[in-house]
Amino acid sequence: MRRQLPVWLGFIAGMLVIIARYFAFPGFTQVQKTLDNWAMYSGAAAFLMGMINLTIVHKTNIQRRRENWGASLVLLIAMFGYFIYGLFTGPDDKLFVSIFNATISPLGSAMFSLLAFYMLSAAYRAFRMKTLEATILLAAGLIGILGNAPIGAAISPWIPSARNWMTEILNTAAMRAVTIGTALGAYAAMVRILLGIERSYLGGRGD
């Protein structure tokens, strides 16, 4: 019963949302809104569990004076300080929003700057014309790089045009194919969960 109850609850909730989404039965719209709110509350609870897990892990690092335990201390102070401040001021406070923007934007820029070096290293290894595929990849990479730089238009006017064609046609087609494949995989996983075939979320090996 302990393992069957979550399966039946998931099946019933999923079917109610599907019926409310595709059929205009009276009262089902409100049921869908209620279930959507429950999903939002569950997401908030997951963030809270993440905070608790971070606290346990980094508290242990601080207590045992492990390597870089000072970073763990800074993380906990920043996390709980910002959390408590937000509880008293609300999400629309100017300082609250400014701290978030002033932290996330520089950290994101730094992360992508570091990723650029890894991408350059990977490109150096991949762009070796040993095979036809590598040659095509090298040509596409050079066109993309030159097409984004002023020197590309100076070399030839067709380079920016080729870059735009690759971005708007080839890349769009590839991304839509990936999106369709991802959606089909998500639908397949949804059907397996609704039918009780997939039970890995209950723990164990999913049998």
Summary of the structure (lengths in Angstrom):
residues: 207
radius of gyration: 25.2
end to end distance: 14.8
largest distance: 71.6
contacts: 465
relative contact order: 0.06
helix: 83%
strand: 0%
